[in-house]
Amino acid sequence: MTSSGEASPTIGVLGVGRMGGPIATVLAKQFAVNVFDVDPARADDVPTARWCNSGGALAAASDVLVTVLPGAAELRAALPAVLSMLRPSSLWIDLTSGDPVTSRELAARAERRGVAAVSAPMGGSVAEARASGLTFFVSGPDDAVDRAVPILNGLAAPGGVRRIGHRVEDGQIVKLLANGLWFANALAAAEALLIGQGLGLDVEALHGFLQASAGGSRFLDEHADQLLDGDYLPSFGIDRVVEELDTIRRLQDVAGVDAPMLNASARHHHAALDQYGPALGELLGVRLLEERAGRQLRR
């Protein structure tokens, strides 16, 4: 039961991979949860949830559909058939980091069926998903967001549910721009560290000095230590990094803005994808910088 005495909704989670599995497991502590994934072996990863045999069966059995898919292409492929099985008055919450155009088009399709839509692209790691420590960039109509927030609160860090705007696509825009800045910051910080290292400075000490300087960034605060330990953040693929940067390029064209810094980051990440293929590693762009410099950033 909810705090208002209403029956708790049954939640369907579409996509129980690296992030969706932990999310479904956390939700199952509070709600009845159904799950489906194109990989049937993933049923074993969410033993506390009820497995459905198809996306349509999942939608038909759920009051709230939560999508946790790899990207916009997967969302476009999966959602039309699934949305057609949702009951009117159902709620769709999309946690996929994707494309604002896709979000807007699918939300309009949902609305025509009487299904409310909320975009809530997430930030965080697998460990943060398991620990209810995620951040969500939430957008959509007020009544739909009001229904979604109690569900998202159970997955989020304190203050992690951030209301972005009233258009469904607004959360996607902000999340993409935030990611684009992080990707560029990571490259710029690694370049600075490599320059200092090449001029004879201790890289760990230099990290500390830069972290406390006017050039500090969240990358230097939270992720450079992992890089110095040889961790290229394998929870996200370089192909997905490139996909998001390509989407940002389309957004800047629509906005009529020249973005030479973000475009330079995109070109370098494309080169990293060419070098390593669609491998896991959000910092593979930094690895390419290291290889070109002929040395690694390590303690």
N, C-alpha and C positions, 0 to 999 in steps of 0.2 A: 504493500500500500504506500502511496505517497503521503507527504506530510498533511495534505489537504483531505485525506481520506479516500481519494480516488485510487482505482486499481492501477498498479504500475504497468507501464507499457511493455509489451514483448518486443525485444529489439533484435533485428536481423543484421548481422555483419557480413557484408559481401567483400571478400578478400581477407584471408587470415594468414598472410605471409609474415615477413619479418616484423612489421609493425601491427598488422591487423590481428595476428594471433595474440600478442600480449594485451591489446586493447579489448578483444573479445573476452579474454580471461578476466580482466579487471571488471568489465561490465557485468559478467556473470556472477560476481559477488553481490550485486545489488538487484539485478533484473533477470527475468527469464530471457535467455539469449539463444537465437538460432544462427547458424553460420553456413556459408557455402564458399567454396573456392574451386577454381578450375583444376587444381591439383588435389585429388581425393586423399592423398597421403597426409595432407595437413589436418585431416580430422583428428588424428592422434595428438596434435599440438593443442587442441582446445577440448579436453575431455569433459569440462564442466558445461559445455554448450551442446545444443541439439543440432546435429548435422542434417542439412537438407540436400536433396538430390539434384537440385538445379537452382539457378538464380530466381527463376519464376516461382518455384515452390517456397523459397526463402521469403520473397516479397509477400506472397499470399498469406503466409503464416505470421507476419510481423506487423506491428503497429508503427514502428519506426525502423527505417532502413538506414544503416550507416555504411557508407562505402569507403574502403581503405585500399585503393588500387594504385598501381605503380605510377600512372600518369594519365594525361588527357586521352591518349589513344585508347588505352584500356577502358577508360570511362565511357568514351563514345561507343565502343564496341559492345559493352555490357549493358548499359543503362536502358536503351529503348525497350527491349523485351522485358526487363525487370520492372520498369516503371509501369508497364501495361498491366502488371499483376498486382500492383499496390491498390489497396482500397481507397476510395475517396476519404478525405480527412486524415490520411496517413501523413507521416512526416519523413522527409528524406534529408539526412545530414551527410554532406560530402566532406570527408577529411583528406581527400586526395589533393596534392599540390599539382595544379594543372594549368588550365588555360581559361582566362576570363570569358572568351567567346563561347567555349564549350559549356562552361557553367551557366552562362546566360541562356543559351539555346535549350539545354536540358531542363533548366528550371522552368522555362516557358512551357515546355512539353508537360512537365509535372503539373504545373498550375492548371493546364487545360483539363487534366484528369481530377482536379480538386485536391491534389497532393501539395502540401507546403514544402518549400525547399530552403535549406540553409547551407551556405558554404562555410566551412571551418577548416581550411588547410592548416596542417599542424606543423609545429617545430619541435624537434627533440630527437633523442636517440632511442634505441630499443630498451636500454636500461631505464630511461625516463618513462617510457610507456609502461613498463612493468611496475614502476614505482608511483604511478599517477602523477608524473611530473612534466607533462607536456604543455605546450603553449598553442593556443588556437586563435586564428584571425577570423572572427565570426562576422558574417554579413547576411542580410536578408530582411524580409519584413518583420516588424516588431513582434507580431503574434507568433510567428514561426520561431524566431530566436528565443522568445520566452519559453517555448516548449523545449527547445534544444539545450538551453543553458544548464538545467539540472543534470542532464546526461553528461554533458561535457565537463561539468565541475568535478565529477567523479574520476575523470581522466587527467585533470589539469593540475599543475602546480598552483600554489596560492597566487592569485592575480593573473593566472595564465589564460583566462577566457577574456579575450580582448574584442570589444565591440568596434567594428570597423565602419560599417555603413549600412544603408538600407537596400542597396542593389546587391543581388546575390553575387555578382562578380567582384565586388569591392574587396572582399577578403583575399581573393586570388591575386588581385593587382598588388596589394600591399605585401603579401607573402613573396611573390616573385621579385619585387623590388628589394625586399630585405635580403633574400637569397643572393640576388645579383651583387649587392653591396658586399656581402660576406665573401663571395667568391673572389671579387676584385681585391678586397682588403687582405685576404690570405695571400694572394700573389704579391701584392705590394710589400707586405710585411716580410715575406720570405726573401724577396729581392734585397730589402734593406739588411736583413740578417746575413745573407750571402756576401754582400758588399763588405760589411763590417768584418765578417770572418776572414775574407780574403785579404783584408788590411791588417790582420794580426790580432783582432779583438777576440776575447773569449765569447762564444756565441751565447752561452747561458747568461753571463753577466750582461751582455748587450741586450738580450731579451728583456731583462729586468729594467734596464735603463729606458728602453723604448716604451715598455709597458707604462711607465710612470711619466712619460713625456706628453707633449702636445699631440704627438702622433699616435697615441694609444688607441686601441680598438678592442672590440669584443674578441676578435680572433687572438690578439696578444694576451688578453685576460684569461680566456677559457680554453683555447685550443692549441696554442703554440707549444705548450708543455708536452702535449701528446705528439706533436710533430718531432720535437727534440728527442722523444723516446722511440721514434721510428714508426709511429702510427699515422697512416694516411687516411684514417677514418673510413673503414670499409663498410659502413652501414648505408652508403649511398653510392650509386654507380656514376662514373664519369660520363656515361651516355645520358644519364638523367640531368647532370649538371649542364651539359650542352643543350639538351632539350629545353631546359628552363631559360637559358641565355638566348636561345633562338626565339623563344616566345617573347622575351623582353625586347628583342630587336623589332618584332612586329608591333609591340605596344608603342615603342618610341616613334615608329613611322606613323601610327595612327595619331599620336599626340603631337606630331610635327616637331620633334626635338632631336637635335644632333647629340649623340652621346659617345664621344670618342673614347672615354675611359672604359665604359662598359663594353664597347665594341672591341677594344684591345683585349680585354679579359676574355671575351667570347672567342676571338681568334686563337688565343693561346690555349684555351680549353679544347677547342676543336683539334689543335695540334696534339694535345695529350690524348684525345680519343683516337686519333690516327695512330699514335705511337703504341698505345696499350690495348686498344680495342675496348669493348664495353665492360671493362673490369670494375669491380667494386673499389672505391677509393675516392672520397670527396676531395682529397688533396693530391690527386695524381697530377694536377697542374703544377703543384709545387715540386713533386718528384721530377717532372720534366725540367724545371728550372735547375734543380740540383744536378741532374745528369749533364745539362749543358755547361754548368759551372765546373764539373768534374769533381765535386765533393758533396757531402751530405751535411745537413744541419742536425747535428747530434750533440749531446752534452759532452 
